[in-house]
Amino acid sequence: MSHKSQAQSLGALDSRAHARIQEALDTLVPDGKEFSIPSWTQRLESFLYKKIHFVEFPLPAGFFGARAVLIPSPRAQDSRPIEIVITAAGLLPIMAEHVRAHELAHITLGHQTVILTPKQLMDLQGDISRLCRWPGATCRAVDPERDAVPHLERDVMAETLARLAEKRHMELQIRGRASGISSDAAIDRFIKSIIGE
C-alpha cells in the first residue's frame, strides 16, 4: 500500500501522529504472511522487553477491551513487566481479534496506561472491570467521546494503526487469491466481489 493511501485513511490526525503511526507500522508490526496477533505480540515482547498476556473477562456494558501493566514483585523470577490485554467476554471472534489488535497498537505506539503492583491487582478482588474506570486507563469503549481529548487522540491513533495493519494483511490475502486470475478485469471483478462493491 502506498504511503499516500495510508495517510488518507488517518483522518484528522496531525502530521506528528501520521508519522508516528507510519513508523510503528513499518518497524513494529509484522507484514505480509508474517502478520498475526501472536507474531505482533512476539515482536513487541522482544523489542520492549516485556511480556504480553491476553485474558478475557466480563467488562462494563459498552467496553470492548482494556489493558494494564503489572510490575512484578522484587521476588519474582522474571523482572519483565507484564502488559495485560483484556478483551470483553462474549465478543464474536473477529471482534475480539480486532480489540487485541487495537490494544497491541496502543502498546506499539507507547501509550501509557494503568500500572499495577501485585498488591493492587489483588485488591481488585477479581473485578478487573474496575480498571475501565481508573484515570489513565486505555479502555476500548463504544463511546470514545467519554474521554478527554488526549485520550481520544491516543484511541484514534491506536485504532488507525490496528486498521492499517489489518488492511495491509487483507490486501495481501486478496492479491494472493487473485494471482491465479488471468486478466486485470477479472482481478477487478474478483476484488469487488470480496469487498462487496
PyRosetta script that sets phi, psi and omega in degrees:
from pyrosetta import init, pose_from_sequence

init()
pose = pose_from_sequence("MSHKSQAQSLGALDSRAHARIQEALDTLVPDGKEFSIPSWTQRLESFLYKKIHFVEFPLPAGFFGARAVLIPSPRAQDSRPIEIVITAAGLLPIMAEHVRAHELAHITLGHQTVILTPKQLMDLQGDISRLCRWPGATCRAVDPERDAVPHLERDVMAETLARLAEKRHMELQIRGRASGISSDAAIDRFIKSIIGE")
pose.set_psi(1, 141.4)
pose.set_omega(1, -178.4)
pose.set_phi(2, -77.1)
pose.set_psi(2, 156.1)
pose.set_omega(2, 177.6)
pose.set_phi(3, -62.8)
pose.set_psi(3, -33.3)
pose.set_omega(3, -179.0)
pose.set_phi(4, -65.0)
pose.set_psi(4, -46.0)
pose.set_omega(4, -179.2)
pose.set_phi(5, -67.7)
pose.set_psi(5, -33.8)
pose.set_omega(5, 176.2)
pose.set_phi(6, -66.5)
pose.set_psi(6, -42.9)
pose.set_omega(6, -178.4)
pose.set_phi(7, -62.8)
pose.set_psi(7, -35.5)
pose.set_omega(7, 179.5)
pose.set_phi(8, -64.3)
pose.set_psi(8, -32.5)
pose.set_omega(8, -178.7)
pose.set_phi(9, -79.2)
pose.set_psi(9, -4.0)
pose.set_omega(9, -179.1)
pose.set_phi(10, -82.7)
pose.set_psi(10, -8.7)
pose.set_omega(10, 174.6)
pose.set_phi(11, 68.2)
pose.set_psi(11, -136.3)
pose.set_omega(11, -170.5)
pose.set_phi(12, -90.3)
pose.set_psi(12, 12.9)
pose.set_omega(12, 178.4)
pose.set_phi(13, -68.2)
pose.set_psi(13, 150.8)
pose.set_omega(13, -179.1)
pose.set_phi(14, -76.3)
pose.set_psi(14, 173.1)
pose.set_omega(14, -174.7)
pose.set_phi(15, -63.8)
pose.set_psi(15, -31.9)
pose.set_omega(15, 177.2)
pose.set_phi(16, -62.8)
pose.set_psi(16, -44.7)
pose.set_omega(16, 179.5)
pose.set_phi(17, -66.6)
pose.set_psi(17, -41.1)
pose.set_omega(17, 178.2)
pose.set_phi(18, -57.4)
pose.set_psi(18, -48.4)
pose.set_omega(18, -177.3)
pose.set_phi(19, -63.8)
pose.set_psi(19, -40.9)
pose.set_omega(19, -178.8)
pose.set_phi(20, -65.9)
pose.set_psi(20, -41.5)
pose.set_omega(20, 178.5)
pose.set_phi(21, -64.6)
pose.set_psi(21, -45.6)
pose.set_omega(21, -178.7)
pose.set_phi(22, -63.2)
pose.set_psi(22, -42.3)
pose.set_omega(22, 179.0)
pose.set_phi(23, -62.9)
pose.set_psi(23, -43.3)
pose.set_omega(23, 178.9)
pose.set_phi(24, -63.3)
pose.set_psi(24, -42.7)
pose.set_omega(24, 179.5)
pose.set_phi(25, -61.8)
pose.set_psi(25, -43.2)
pose.set_omega(25, -177.3)
pose.set_phi(26, -73.3)
pose.set_psi(26, -30.4)
pose.set_omega(26, -172.3)
pose.set_phi(27, -108.7)
pose.set_psi(27, -33.0)
pose.set_omega(27, -171.9)
pose.set_phi(28, -114.0)
pose.set_psi(28, -5.9)
pose.set_omega(28, -179.8)
pose.set_phi(29, -110.1)
pose.set_psi(29, 118.2)
pose.set_omega(29, 177.8)
pose.set_phi(30, -59.1)
pose.set_psi(30, 145.4)
pose.set_omega(30, 178.0)
pose.set_phi(31, -122.0)
pose.set_psi(31, 179.2)
pose.set_omega(31, 178.8)
pose.set_phi(32, 62.6)
pose.set_psi(32, -144.2)
pose.set_omega(32, -178.7)
pose.set_phi(33, -69.0)
pose.set_psi(33, -14.7)
pose.set_omega(33, -179.0)
pose.set_phi(34, -75.8)
pose.set_psi(34, -17.3)
pose.set_omega(34, -172.6)
pose.set_phi(35, -72.7)
pose.set_psi(35, 128.6)
pose.set_omega(35, 169.6)
pose.set_phi(36, -167.0)
pose.set_psi(36, 163.6)
pose.set_omega(36, 176.7)
pose.set_phi(37, -61.6)
pose.set_psi(37, -45.1)
pose.set_omega(37, 177.6)
pose.set_phi(38, -61.1)
pose.set_psi(38, -40.2)
pose.set_omega(38, -178.9)
pose.set_phi(39, -69.9)
pose.set_psi(39, -36.8)
pose.set_omega(39, 176.4)
pose.set_phi(40, -63.4)
pose.set_psi(40, -44.1)
pose.set_omega(40, 179.1)
pose.set_phi(41, -59.4)
pose.set_psi(41, -47.0)
pose.set_omega(41, -179.7)
pose.set_phi(42, -61.5)
pose.set_psi(42, -41.0)
pose.set_omega(42, 179.5)
pose.set_phi(43, -62.4)
pose.set_psi(43, -43.7)
pose.set_omega(43, 179.9)
pose.set_phi(44, -66.9)
pose.set_psi(44, -42.1)
pose.set_omega(44, 179.0)
pose.set_phi(45, -59.0)
pose.set_psi(45, -42.0)
pose.set_omega(45, -179.7)
pose.set_phi(46, -69.6)
pose.set_psi(46, -45.4)
pose.set_omega(46, -176.4)
pose.set_phi(47, -69.5)
pose.set_psi(47, -39.6)
pose.set_omega(47, -174.0)
pose.set_phi(48, -97.0)
pose.set_psi(48, -2.8)
pose.set_omega(48, -176.4)
pose.set_phi(49, 49.1)
pose.set_psi(49, 59.5)
pose.set_omega(49, 174.8)
pose.set_phi(50, -147.0)
pose.set_psi(50, 168.1)
pose.set_omega(50, 173.6)
pose.set_phi(51, -105.0)
pose.set_psi(51, 147.9)
pose.set_omega(51, 176.5)
pose.set_phi(52, -122.4)
pose.set_psi(52, 126.1)
pose.set_omega(52, -176.2)
pose.set_phi(53, -123.8)
pose.set_psi(53, 127.2)
pose.set_omega(53, 179.8)
pose.set_phi(54, -98.3)
pose.set_psi(54, 133.0)
pose.set_omega(54, 176.3)
pose.set_phi(55, -136.1)
pose.set_psi(55, 159.4)
pose.set_omega(55, 177.1)
pose.set_phi(56, -121.9)
pose.set_psi(56, 126.9)
pose.set_omega(56, 179.9)
pose.set_phi(57, -141.1)
pose.set_psi(57, 155.8)
pose.set_omega(57, 170.3)
pose.set_phi(58, -64.7)
pose.set_psi(58, 131.8)
pose.set_omega(58, 177.2)
pose.set_phi(59, -118.3)
pose.set_psi(59, 162.9)
pose.set_omega(59, 178.8)
pose.set_phi(60, -57.8)
pose.set_psi(60, 153.6)
pose.set_omega(60, 179.8)
pose.set_phi(61, -52.1)
pose.set_psi(61, 134.6)
pose.set_omega(61, 178.3)
pose.set_phi(62, 91.9)
pose.set_psi(62, -8.7)
pose.set_omega(62, -179.8)
pose.set_phi(63, -101.3)
pose.set_psi(63, 131.4)
pose.set_omega(63, 179.7)
pose.set_phi(64, -94.9)
pose.set_psi(64, -37.5)
pose.set_omega(64, -174.8)
pose.set_phi(65, -162.8)
pose.set_psi(65, 168.8)
pose.set_omega(65, 179.8)
pose.set_phi(66, -157.1)
pose.set_psi(66, 169.9)
pose.set_omega(66, 173.0)
pose.set_phi(67, -151.1)
pose.set_psi(67, 156.5)
pose.set_omega(67, 177.1)
pose.set_phi(68, -150.7)
pose.set_psi(68, 157.4)
pose.set_omega(68, 177.0)
pose.set_phi(69, -108.3)
pose.set_psi(69, 126.7)
pose.set_omega(69, 177.6)
pose.set_phi(70, -101.9)
pose.set_psi(70, 120.7)
pose.set_omega(70, 176.8)
pose.set_phi(71, -87.8)
pose.set_psi(71, 122.4)
pose.set_omega(71, -177.9)
pose.set_phi(72, -66.3)
pose.set_psi(72, 154.9)
pose.set_omega(72, 177.3)
pose.set_phi(73, -68.9)
pose.set_psi(73, 157.7)
pose.set_omega(73, -180.0)
pose.set_phi(74, -58.9)
pose.set_psi(74, -23.5)
pose.set_omega(74, -178.8)
pose.set_phi(75, -87.9)
pose.set_psi(75, -3.4)
pose.set_omega(75, -177.0)
pose.set_phi(76, -66.8)
pose.set_psi(76, 146.0)
pose.set_omega(76, 178.7)
pose.set_phi(77, -67.6)
pose.set_psi(77, -36.7)
pose.set_omega(77, -178.6)
pose.set_phi(78, -108.5)
pose.set_psi(78, 122.7)
pose.set_omega(78, -175.6)
pose.set_phi(79, -88.8)
pose.set_psi(79, -0.4)
pose.set_omega(79, -178.9)
pose.set_phi(80, -71.5)
pose.set_psi(80, 138.8)
pose.set_omega(80, 173.0)
pose.set_phi(81, -64.0)
pose.set_psi(81, 153.7)
pose.set_omega(81, 179.5)
pose.set_phi(82, -113.8)
pose.set_psi(82, 118.2)
pose.set_omega(82, 175.9)
pose.set_phi(83, -87.7)
pose.set_psi(83, 115.9)
pose.set_omega(83, -179.3)
pose.set_phi(84, -96.1)
pose.set_psi(84, 117.7)
pose.set_omega(84, 178.5)
pose.set_phi(85, -105.4)
pose.set_psi(85, 119.9)
pose.set_omega(85, -174.7)
pose.set_phi(86, -108.9)
pose.set_psi(86, 129.9)
pose.set_omega(86, 170.1)
pose.set_phi(87, -112.9)
pose.set_psi(87, 145.9)
pose.set_omega(87, -180.0)
pose.set_phi(88, -65.4)
pose.set_psi(88, 137.2)
pose.set_omega(88, 177.3)
pose.set_phi(89, -63.5)
pose.set_psi(89, 143.2)
pose.set_omega(89, 173.1)
pose.set_phi(90, 89.0)
pose.set_psi(90, 3.9)
pose.set_omega(90, 177.6)
pose.set_phi(91, -73.0)
pose.set_psi(91, 150.7)
pose.set_omega(91, 171.8)
pose.set_phi(92, -61.5)
pose.set_psi(92, 147.1)
pose.set_omega(92, -177.0)
pose.set_phi(93, -53.8)
pose.set_psi(93, -40.4)
pose.set_omega(93, -179.3)
pose.set_phi(94, -66.5)
pose.set_psi(94, -35.5)
pose.set_omega(94, 178.3)
pose.set_phi(95, -71.5)
pose.set_psi(95, -42.6)
pose.set_omega(95, 178.6)
pose.set_phi(96, -60.3)
pose.set_psi(96, -39.9)
pose.set_omega(96, 178.5)
pose.set_phi(97, -63.1)
pose.set_psi(97, -40.9)
pose.set_omega(97, 179.3)
pose.set_phi(98, -68.0)
pose.set_psi(98, -39.1)
pose.set_omega(98, 177.9)
pose.set_phi(99, -62.4)
pose.set_psi(99, -41.2)
pose.set_omega(99, 176.0)
pose.set_phi(100, -61.0)
pose.set_psi(100, -42.6)
pose.set_omega(100, 177.9)
pose.set_phi(101, -62.0)
pose.set_psi(101, -40.8)
pose.set_omega(101, 179.7)
pose.set_phi(102, -62.8)
pose.set_psi(102, -44.9)
pose.set_omega(102, 180.0)
pose.set_phi(103, -68.6)
pose.set_psi(103, -37.5)
pose.set_omega(103, 174.5)
pose.set_phi(104, -63.1)
pose.set_psi(104, -33.8)
pose.set_omega(104, 177.3)
pose.set_phi(105, -64.2)
pose.set_psi(105, -41.0)
pose.set_omega(105, 175.2)
pose.set_phi(106, -57.7)
pose.set_psi(106, -44.8)
pose.set_omega(106, -179.3)
pose.set_phi(107, -64.3)
pose.set_psi(107, -44.6)
pose.set_omega(107, -179.4)
pose.set_phi(108, -58.9)
pose.set_psi(108, -39.1)
pose.set_omega(108, -177.6)
pose.set_phi(109, -83.4)
pose.set_psi(109, -2.4)
pose.set_omega(109, 177.3)
pose.set_phi(110, 76.4)
pose.set_psi(110, 23.4)
pose.set_omega(110, -179.7)
pose.set_phi(111, -72.7)
pose.set_psi(111, 129.7)
pose.set_omega(111, 179.9)
pose.set_phi(112, -72.1)
pose.set_psi(112, 155.8)
pose.set_omega(112, 176.4)
pose.set_phi(113, -148.3)
pose.set_psi(113, -170.0)
pose.set_omega(113, -179.8)
pose.set_phi(114, -65.2)
pose.set_psi(114, 133.8)
pose.set_omega(114, 176.5)
pose.set_phi(115, -111.6)
pose.set_psi(115, 125.1)
pose.set_omega(115, -176.0)
pose.set_phi(116, -117.3)
pose.set_psi(116, 144.8)
pose.set_omega(116, 168.0)
pose.set_phi(117, -89.4)
pose.set_psi(117, 163.6)
pose.set_omega(117, 176.2)
pose.set_phi(118, -55.6)
pose.set_psi(118, -36.7)
pose.set_omega(118, 179.0)
pose.set_phi(119, -64.8)
pose.set_psi(119, -43.1)
pose.set_omega(119, 178.8)
pose.set_phi(120, -63.2)
pose.set_psi(120, -37.6)
pose.set_omega(120, 177.6)
pose.set_phi(121, -64.3)
pose.set_psi(121, -41.6)
pose.set_omega(121, 177.6)
pose.set_phi(122, -64.7)
pose.set_psi(122, -35.2)
pose.set_omega(122, -179.7)
pose.set_phi(123, -65.1)
pose.set_psi(123, -19.4)
pose.set_omega(123, 176.6)
pose.set_phi(124, -68.9)
pose.set_psi(124, -16.3)
pose.set_omega(124, 176.9)
pose.set_phi(125, 51.0)
pose.set_psi(125, 44.6)
pose.set_omega(125, 176.5)
pose.set_phi(126, 81.8)
pose.set_psi(126, -8.2)
pose.set_omega(126, -179.4)
pose.set_phi(127, -94.5)
pose.set_psi(127, 75.3)
pose.set_omega(127, -177.3)
pose.set_phi(128, -65.5)
pose.set_psi(128, -19.6)
pose.set_omega(128, -179.4)
pose.set_phi(129, -63.6)
pose.set_psi(129, -19.1)
pose.set_omega(129, 178.6)
pose.set_phi(130, -64.0)
pose.set_psi(130, -21.6)
pose.set_omega(130, 177.1)
pose.set_phi(131, -59.2)
pose.set_psi(131, -31.4)
pose.set_omega(131, -177.1)
pose.set_phi(132, -65.2)
pose.set_psi(132, -17.3)
pose.set_omega(132, -178.3)
pose.set_phi(133, -101.3)
pose.set_psi(133, -5.8)
pose.set_omega(133, -177.3)
pose.set_phi(134, -77.2)
pose.set_psi(134, 142.0)
pose.set_omega(134, 174.7)
pose.set_phi(135, -61.3)
pose.set_psi(135, 137.2)
pose.set_omega(135, 178.6)
pose.set_phi(136, 88.5)
pose.set_psi(136, -6.8)
pose.set_omega(136, -180.0)
pose.set_phi(137, -70.8)
pose.set_psi(137, 141.8)
pose.set_omega(137, 173.1)
pose.set_phi(138, -102.6)
pose.set_psi(138, 98.0)
pose.set_omega(138, -178.1)
pose.set_phi(139, -116.6)
pose.set_psi(139, 130.5)
pose.set_omega(139, -179.9)
pose.set_phi(140, -81.7)
pose.set_psi(140, 115.6)
pose.set_omega(140, -174.8)
pose.set_phi(141, -125.7)
pose.set_psi(141, 159.9)
pose.set_omega(141, 177.1)
pose.set_phi(142, -63.2)
pose.set_psi(142, -38.6)
pose.set_omega(142, -175.7)
pose.set_phi(143, -109.4)
pose.set_psi(143, 90.5)
pose.set_omega(143, -177.7)
pose.set_phi(144, -69.0)
pose.set_psi(144, -13.5)
pose.set_omega(144, -178.8)
pose.set_phi(145, -73.0)
pose.set_psi(145, -3.7)
pose.set_omega(145, 176.7)
pose.set_phi(146, -68.3)
pose.set_psi(146, -20.4)
pose.set_omega(146, -175.6)
pose.set_phi(147, -90.9)
pose.set_psi(147, 157.7)
pose.set_omega(147, 171.3)
pose.set_phi(148, -68.8)
pose.set_psi(148, 163.9)
pose.set_omega(148, -175.5)
pose.set_phi(149, -54.2)
pose.set_psi(149, -45.4)
pose.set_omega(149, 179.7)
pose.set_phi(150, -60.4)
pose.set_psi(150, -38.7)
pose.set_omega(150, 178.2)
pose.set_phi(151, -67.0)
pose.set_psi(151, -39.6)
pose.set_omega(151, 180.0)
pose.set_phi(152, -64.4)
pose.set_psi(152, -42.6)
pose.set_omega(152, 178.8)
pose.set_phi(153, -61.7)
pose.set_psi(153, -43.0)
pose.set_omega(153, 178.4)
pose.set_phi(154, -62.9)
pose.set_psi(154, -39.1)
pose.set_omega(154, 179.3)
pose.set_phi(155, -65.8)
pose.set_psi(155, -41.6)
pose.set_omega(155, 178.2)
pose.set_phi(156, -65.1)
pose.set_psi(156, -40.6)
pose.set_omega(156, 177.7)
pose.set_phi(157, -61.8)
pose.set_psi(157, -45.9)
pose.set_omega(157, -179.6)
pose.set_phi(158, -64.6)
pose.set_psi(158, -42.6)
pose.set_omega(158, 179.2)
pose.set_phi(159, -63.4)
pose.set_psi(159, -39.8)
pose.set_omega(159, 179.4)
pose.set_phi(160, -64.2)
pose.set_psi(160, -46.7)
pose.set_omega(160, 179.5)
pose.set_phi(161, -61.9)
pose.set_psi(161, -44.5)
pose.set_omega(161, -179.9)
pose.set_phi(162, -60.7)
pose.set_psi(162, -44.7)
pose.set_omega(162, -178.9)
pose.set_phi(163, -68.2)
pose.set_psi(163, -38.0)
pose.set_omega(163, 177.6)
pose.set_phi(164, -64.4)
pose.set_psi(164, -41.2)
pose.set_omega(164, 178.4)
pose.set_phi(165, -63.1)
pose.set_psi(165, -45.4)
pose.set_omega(165, 179.8)
pose.set_phi(166, -66.7)
pose.set_psi(166, -39.8)
pose.set_omega(166, -179.6)
pose.set_phi(167, -64.6)
pose.set_psi(167, -44.3)
pose.set_omega(167, 179.6)
pose.set_phi(168, -59.5)
pose.set_psi(168, -41.4)
pose.set_omega(168, 179.4)
pose.set_phi(169, -67.3)
pose.set_psi(169, -43.8)
pose.set_omega(169, 179.8)
pose.set_phi(170, -64.1)
pose.set_psi(170, -40.0)
pose.set_omega(170, 178.9)
pose.set_phi(171, -62.1)
pose.set_psi(171, -38.7)
pose.set_omega(171, 177.6)
pose.set_phi(172, -63.7)
pose.set_psi(172, -43.1)
pose.set_omega(172, 179.1)
pose.set_phi(173, -62.8)
pose.set_psi(173, -42.2)
pose.set_omega(173, 179.6)
pose.set_phi(174, -64.0)
pose.set_psi(174, -44.1)
pose.set_omega(174, 178.3)
pose.set_phi(175, -61.2)
pose.set_psi(175, -39.0)
pose.set_omega(175, 178.6)
pose.set_phi(176, -63.8)
pose.set_psi(176, -42.1)
pose.set_omega(176, 178.2)
pose.set_phi(177, -68.0)
pose.set_psi(177, -35.6)
pose.set_omega(177, -176.5)
pose.set_phi(178, -79.7)
pose.set_psi(178, -12.0)
pose.set_omega(178, -174.7)
pose.set_phi(179, -63.4)
pose.set_psi(179, -21.7)
pose.set_omega(179, 178.5)
pose.set_phi(180, -84.4)
pose.set_psi(180, -2.1)
pose.set_omega(180, -178.1)
pose.set_phi(181, -95.2)
pose.set_psi(181, 137.8)
pose.set_omega(181, -167.8)
pose.set_phi(182, -82.9)
pose.set_psi(182, -34.2)
pose.set_omega(182, -174.1)
pose.set_phi(183, -113.8)
pose.set_psi(183, 157.8)
pose.set_omega(183, 176.7)
pose.set_phi(184, -60.4)
pose.set_psi(184, -39.4)
pose.set_omega(184, 179.6)
pose.set_phi(185, -62.9)
pose.set_psi(185, -40.7)
pose.set_omega(185, 179.2)
pose.set_phi(186, -66.5)
pose.set_psi(186, -39.4)
pose.set_omega(186, 177.4)
pose.set_phi(187, -63.7)
pose.set_psi(187, -43.9)
pose.set_omega(187, 177.7)
pose.set_phi(188, -58.7)
pose.set_psi(188, -45.2)
pose.set_omega(188, 179.6)
pose.set_phi(189, -62.6)
pose.set_psi(189, -41.7)
pose.set_omega(189, -179.4)
pose.set_phi(190, -62.1)
pose.set_psi(190, -48.2)
pose.set_omega(190, -179.7)
pose.set_phi(191, -63.4)
pose.set_psi(191, -43.5)
pose.set_omega(191, 178.3)
pose.set_phi(192, -61.8)
pose.set_psi(192, -35.7)
pose.set_omega(192, 179.9)
pose.set_phi(193, -67.6)
pose.set_psi(193, -33.1)
pose.set_omega(193, -179.5)
pose.set_phi(194, -73.7)
pose.set_psi(194, -43.0)
pose.set_omega(194, -176.2)
pose.set_phi(195, -90.2)
pose.set_psi(195, 1.2)
pose.set_omega(195, 171.6)
pose.set_phi(196, 82.3)
pose.set_psi(196, 28.5)
pose.set_omega(196, 176.3)
pose.set_phi(197, -99.0)
pose.dump_pdb("model.pdb")
